[in-house]
Amino acid sequence: MQPIEHYQVDWTLTPSVLVIGGEASGLGATIKKIAYENSGQMVHVPMARKIDSLSAAMAGTVLIYETYRQVMCAAKRRE
């Protein structure tokens, strides 16, 4: 399963579960298997080349904000 960039996901389509892997080790094999079996997607946050990784908290913040942004834009289009 190839990861896609977080802004390429349409977070408004269906309910989602967000699982954030550890900064060094990522997600475990069991979680990846469950995601794959349930049509899940691996998502990543692109970074500048000089940055090794984001903390799990920062990555979660970016993902949750993108979800919020998409949901709010969709709500405004329906008005």
Secondary structure as UniProt FT lines:
FT   STRAND          4..5
FT   HELIX           6..8
FT   TURN            11..12
FT   TURN            23..25
FT   HELIX           29..37
FT   TURN            38..39
FT   STRAND          43..44
FT   TURN            49..50
FT   HELIX           56..78
//
